[in-house]
Amino acid sequence: MAKTALSLSQLNRLIKAAITDTLPDLYWVVAEIAEIKLNQRGHCYLELVEKEGDITIAQIKAAIWAYEYRSISSKFQKATNEPLSRGMKVLFLTAVTFHEVYGLSLNIKNIDPTYTIGEMARKRKEVIERLTKEGLIEQNRSRELPLVPQRIAVISSPTAAGYGDFFNHLDGNPYGYRFVHVLFPALMQGNEAEASIIRALAQIKKKRASFDLAVIIRGGGSTIDLSCFDSYTLSAAVACFPLPVISGIGHEKDDTVVDIVAHTRMKTPTAVAEFIISGVRAFEEIVLGLEARVANHVEEFLKDEKHRLVSLAQRLSLVPFRLRSVHMNRLLSLQKDIQGHVRQIFSAGKNRLDNMQQAVRHLDPEHVLRRGYSITRHAGKVVKDASSLRNGMMIESTLHKGIVASMVRPGKEAKDHGKKQGTDLLPGLE
């Protein structure tokens, strides 16, 4: 039996005709963007996938021609404040096409941006429910804030405007407080942001003894732009972090999941800085309040003791003179003891300073010279031993007032001694 063979192009034409006849309409399809590219002519090429967990169960190529892409991408970005990008789940209107050379593909005609935003909200709800079920929502919030938060670990992009606002406001605080803030750089948007922030948290965790708390800050963004902060993995890492985490992601409308599990959520990086400053200010106010209370108690104590002494003195005035004299002496002694104790407390610092000043004054060379001593130098060096001098040397003696220049000559005793020893090297000053 003879076999009739088709050429490949004939077969592809049959496939094209079958697809055109079978799938002639436009279809709304849901898929995830696995890859997206824009060529020089403005055509957009995509790789679309469907997944169950981490397993891809369907995959197909798609295209948006340049004329339609301008309208579609503009509409999508206006609605979401974010361009079409890898990892997004989208609802699109498409035609099924088959090309004899390029094969099967989808020709996308429209994309519904509300689905993408709604899909993100659905995932966010699932993450919150899971964290609640696992008891992680309140875990970081249960961490106790430090009494004086001054050592701050910062997770942010070094180029983010929010980071600059944060440390400028922190370092420029009106109270003159000093803070140590160390940046742990991380990506704050895009597909790599989640893993980048988790790595930064791990680095801080290794050095947690060096910090009082951690902050995650950035300069705002759209709903899709902040999608990484709704992931379960990142939110769980923040919830379980051993230090209190303060978030200042900059999203005004809704809290991200990271905001929900963080110890404290502030709207902006500047608000985070103000929160930290207020913590230190609150501690200072406590100290000032305690200082005032101590002063008041001391004052009241002294008043009470004075009144008590006056009362006792009045009562003693009714006692015979001799007995009154004995008690009065005891009361006066007690009063002196109390007054001396109070003076001792308030003057201890002054006494220490006076002692130190007196010790320094005694060591002052001018003070020594004033007592009749002098300092002798030869060639600018202090003379400590007369045997180092030789006949004819010029020396200078510094007195309390003025300087005397002298020449070394052998004195009478030195001459006699030199004659006995057969030498004139022993110096003396005439």
C-alpha positions in Angstrom: 0.0 0.0 0.0 1.5 3.3 -1.1 2.0 5.9 1.6 1.0 9.5 1.0 3.4 11.9 2.8 2.8 15.5 3.7 5.5 18.2 3.8 6.1 19.9 7.1 4.6 23.1 5.8 1.5 21.3 4.6 1.1 19.7 8.1 1.6 23.1 9.7 -1.0 24.7 7.4 -3.5 21.9 8.5 -2.7 22.6 12.1 -3.2 26.3 11.6 -6.5 25.8 9.8 -7.7 23.4 12.6 -6.8 25.9 15.3 -8.4 28.8 13.5 -11.6 26.8 12.9 -11.7 25.3 16.4 -10.6 28.4 18.4 -11.8 31.4 16.4 -12.8 33.6 19.3 -10.9 35.7 21.9 -10.5 34.1 25.4 -9.9 35.5 28.9 -7.0 33.6 30.4 -5.2 33.7 33.7 -1.4 33.0 33.8 1.8 34.1 35.5 4.5 36.0 33.6 7.6 33.9 33.7 9.6 36.0 31.3 9.0 39.3 29.4 11.1 41.1 26.8 10.6 44.2 24.6 12.4 44.3 21.3 13.6 47.4 19.3 10.5 47.6 17.3 8.3 47.9 20.5 6.9 44.3 20.3 6.5 42.6 23.7 7.3 38.9 24.0 6.2 36.9 27.0 6.6 33.4 28.4 3.4 32.5 30.3 3.1 29.6 32.9 0.7 28.0 35.2 2.0 26.5 38.4 0.8 24.2 41.2 3.1 25.0 44.0 6.6 25.1 42.5 5.7 22.7 39.6 4.9 24.2 36.2 1.9 22.4 34.7 1.4 24.6 31.6 3.5 26.9 29.5 3.1 28.9 26.2 4.6 31.8 24.4 2.7 35.0 23.9 3.1 38.4 22.1 1.7 41.9 22.4 2.3 43.8 19.1 3.8 47.2 19.5 0.7 49.2 18.6 -1.4 47.4 21.2 1.4 47.2 23.8 1.6 51.0 24.2 -2.0 51.2 25.1 -2.1 48.0 27.2 1.1 48.8 29.2 0.1 52.4 29.8 -3.4 51.4 31.1 -1.8 48.7 33.4 0.8 51.0 34.8 -1.6 53.8 35.4 -3.9 51.5 37.4 -1.1 49.7 39.4 1.8 52.3 39.3 4.0 49.4 38.2 5.0 48.1 34.7 4.3 44.6 33.6 7.0 42.4 35.0 8.1 38.8 35.7 6.3 37.1 38.6 3.0 38.9 38.1 -0.2 36.9 37.7 -2.4 38.5 35.0 -5.8 38.2 33.4 -5.6 38.8 29.7 -7.7 38.7 26.6 -6.0 36.7 23.8 -6.4 35.0 20.4 -4.8 31.6 19.8 -2.5 31.7 16.7 -0.4 29.2 14.9 2.5 30.2 12.6 4.0 27.7 10.2 7.5 28.8 11.3 7.2 30.1 14.8 4.6 27.6 16.0 1.8 28.0 18.6 1.5 31.3 20.5 -1.0 33.7 22.0 -1.7 37.1 20.7 -2.7 39.3 23.7 -5.3 42.0 23.0 -5.9 43.3 26.5 -4.9 42.9 30.2 -7.2 43.6 33.2 -5.1 45.3 35.9 -7.8 44.9 38.6 -7.3 41.2 38.5 -3.6 41.5 39.3 -4.3 43.8 42.3 -7.1 41.5 43.5 -4.9 38.4 43.2 -2.3 40.1 45.4 -5.0 40.9 47.9 -6.1 37.3 47.9 -2.6 36.0 48.5 -2.1 38.6 51.2 -5.2 37.3 53.0 -4.0 33.7 52.8 -0.6 34.7 54.3 -2.2 36.6 57.2 -4.5 33.6 58.0 -1.5 31.3 57.9 0.6 33.5 60.2 -2.4 33.8 62.6 -2.9 30.1 62.7 0.8 29.6 63.5 0.7 32.2 66.3 3.2 34.5 64.7 1.2 37.7 64.3 1.9 38.9 67.8 5.3 37.3 68.3 7.6 40.2 67.5 5.2 42.6 69.2 5.8 40.7 72.4 9.5 41.7 72.3 10.2 44.4 74.9 11.4 47.7 73.5 14.8 48.8 74.9 14.8 51.4 77.6 17.2 53.6 75.6 17.1 52.7 71.9 20.4 54.0 70.5 22.0 51.1 68.5 19.9 50.7 65.3 20.3 48.1 62.6 18.9 49.5 59.4 17.6 47.4 56.4 17.3 49.6 53.4 18.7 50.5 50.0 21.6 52.9 50.4 20.2 54.9 47.4 16.7 55.1 48.8 15.4 58.6 49.6 13.8 57.2 52.6 17.1 56.0 54.1 18.6 59.5 53.7 15.5 61.0 55.4 15.8 58.5 58.3 19.4 59.2 59.3 19.2 62.9 58.7 16.2 63.2 61.0 17.8 60.9 63.6 21.2 62.5 63.7 19.8 66.0 63.5 17.5 65.6 66.5 17.0 68.8 68.6 18.1 67.2 71.9 21.6 66.3 70.7 21.1 62.5 71.3 23.8 60.3 69.7 22.7 57.2 67.8 24.7 54.4 66.2 23.0 53.2 63.0 24.5 50.5 60.8 23.1 49.9 57.3 22.5 46.4 56.1 21.9 47.0 52.4 19.1 45.2 50.7 16.9 45.5 47.6 13.5 47.0 48.5 11.5 46.1 45.4 11.5 43.6 42.5 11.8 39.8 42.4 15.0 39.7 44.4 13.9 41.9 47.2 12.4 39.2 49.4 15.5 37.1 49.5 17.7 40.2 49.9 15.8 41.4 52.9 15.9 38.0 54.5 19.7 37.8 54.1 20.0 41.2 55.8 17.9 40.0 58.7 20.1 36.9 59.0 23.2 39.1 59.1 21.7 41.3 61.9 20.7 38.2 63.8 24.3 37.0 64.0 25.2 40.4 65.6 22.0 41.0 67.6 24.0 41.7 70.8 25.3 44.8 69.2 21.9 46.3 68.5 18.8 47.4 70.4 16.3 47.1 67.5 16.1 46.7 63.8 14.2 48.9 61.3 13.1 48.2 57.7 12.6 51.4 55.7 12.1 52.6 52.1 10.5 55.5 50.4 7.0 54.4 49.6 5.7 52.8 46.4 2.7 51.3 44.6 0.7 48.3 45.8 2.6 45.9 43.4 5.9 47.6 44.1 5.5 46.6 47.7 4.3 43.0 47.0 7.5 41.5 48.5 6.4 42.7 51.9 3.3 40.5 51.7 5.2 37.3 51.3 4.9 34.6 53.9 8.6 33.8 54.1 9.7 37.4 54.8 6.8 38.1 57.2 7.6 35.0 59.2 11.2 36.0 59.4 10.2 39.4 60.8 7.7 37.9 63.2 10.3 35.5 64.6 13.2 38.0 64.7 14.9 38.2 68.2 14.9 42.0 68.2 12.0 44.4 68.0 11.4 45.3 64.3 10.1 48.8 63.4 8.8 49.1 59.8 8.7 52.4 57.8 7.9 51.2 54.3 6.2 54.4 53.4 2.8 53.0 52.3 0.1 55.4 53.4 -3.1 53.5 52.6 -2.8 49.8 53.7 -0.5 47.9 55.9 1.6 45.2 54.3 1.9 41.9 56.1 5.4 42.9 57.3 3.8 46.0 58.9 1.3 43.7 60.6 3.8 41.3 62.2 6.4 44.0 63.0 6.7 45.3 66.6 5.7 48.8 65.5 4.5 50.1 62.2 5.2 53.7 61.2 4.1 55.3 58.0 7.4 56.8 56.8 11.2 56.5 57.5 11.1 59.9 59.1 8.3 58.8 61.4 10.5 55.8 62.4 13.3 58.1 63.3 10.9 60.3 65.4 9.6 57.2 67.2 13.2 56.2 68.2 14.0 59.8 69.3 10.8 59.9 71.4 11.9 56.7 73.2 15.2 58.3 74.3 13.4 61.5 75.2 10.9 59.5 77.4 13.8 57.9 79.3 15.4 61.3 79.8 12.1 62.7 81.2 12.0 59.8 83.6 15.5 60.6 84.9 14.7 64.3 85.2 11.5 63.4 87.1 13.4 61.2 89.5 16.0 63.9 90.1 13.3 66.4 90.9 11.6 63.9 93.3 14.9 63.2 95.1 15.5 66.9 95.5 12.0 67.5 96.8 12.3 64.5 99.3 15.6 65.9 100.6 14.1 69.3 101.0 11.0 68.0 102.8 13.2 65.8 105.0 15.3 68.8 106.1 12.2 70.8 106.8 10.7 68.0 108.8 13.9 67.6 110.8 14.1 71.3 111.5 10.5 71.4 112.7 11.1 68.4 114.8 14.2 70.0 116.4 12.3 73.2 117.0 9.5 71.3 118.6 11.9 69.3 120.8 13.6 72.6 121.8 10.3 74.1 122.8 9.5 71.0 124.9 12.9 71.0 126.5 12.4 74.6 127.6 10.1 73.3 130.2 12.7 70.9 131.7 15.2 72.1 134.4 18.2 73.9 133.1 20.7 71.2 133.5 18.6 68.5 131.9 17.7 70.9 129.1 21.3 71.7 128.5 22.2 68.0 128.1 19.4 67.4 125.6 20.1 70.6 123.8 23.7 69.6 123.3 22.5 66.3 122.0 20.0 68.0 119.6 22.7 70.4 118.5 25.0 67.5 117.9 22.3 65.7 115.9 21.6 68.8 113.9 25.3 69.3 113.1 25.6 65.7 112.1 22.6 66.0 109.7 24.0 69.3 108.3 27.5 67.9 108.0 26.1 64.8 106.2 24.2 67.0 103.7 27.2 69.3 103.2 29.4 66.2 102.7 27.1 64.9 100.0 26.9 68.2 98.1 30.6 69.2 98.6 32.3 65.8 97.9 32.7 66.7 94.2 34.2 70.2 95.0 36.6 68.7 97.5 37.9 66.2 95.0 38.5 69.0 92.5 40.2 71.2 95.1 42.6 68.3 96.1 43.5 67.7 92.5 44.1 71.4 91.9 46.3 71.7 95.0 48.3 68.6 93.9 48.9 70.1 90.5 49.9 73.4 92.0 52.6 71.7 94.2 54.0 70.0 91.1 54.3 73.4 89.3 58.0 74.2 88.7 57.2 77.9 89.4 56.0 77.0 92.8 59.2 75.1 93.6 61.3 78.1 92.3 59.3 80.5 94.6 60.7 78.6 97.6 64.3 79.5 96.8 65.3 76.7 94.5 66.8 77.2 91.0 67.2 75.1 87.8 70.6 75.0 86.2 71.1 74.2 82.5 74.1 73.8 80.3 73.6 73.9 76.6 69.8 73.8 77.2 70.0 70.6 79.2 69.2 70.4 83.0 72.4 69.8 85.1 71.7 67.1 87.6 75.3 66.2 88.7 78.1 68.7 89.3 80.7 66.2 88.2 79.4 66.5 84.7 80.6 70.2 84.5 84.1 71.3 83.4 86.2 74.3 84.0 85.2 77.2 81.7 81.7 75.9 80.9 78.9 78.5 80.7 75.8 77.6 82.7 72.4 79.3 83.2 70.4 79.3 86.5 66.6 79.9 86.3 65.4 81.6 89.5 61.8 82.5 90.6 62.4 85.9 89.0 65.0 86.1 86.3 67.9 84.0 84.8 71.6 84.2 85.9 74.5 83.2 83.6 77.7 81.9 85.2 81.0 80.4 84.2 82.4 77.3 86.0 85.7 78.0 87.9 87.4 75.7 90.4 86.6 76.9 94.0 89.1 76.8 96.8 88.1 73.4 98.1 88.1 72.0 94.6 91.6 73.4 94.0 92.9 71.9 97.2 91.3 68.7 96.4 92.6 68.8 92.9 96.2 69.4 94.2 95.9 66.3 96.4 94.5 64.2 93.6 96.8 65.7 90.9 93.9 67.0 88.8 91.8 70.1 88.3 88.8 68.3 86.8 86.6 68.6 89.9 84.5 71.8 89.2 83.3 74.4 91.6 81.6 77.7 91.1 83.2 80.8 92.4 
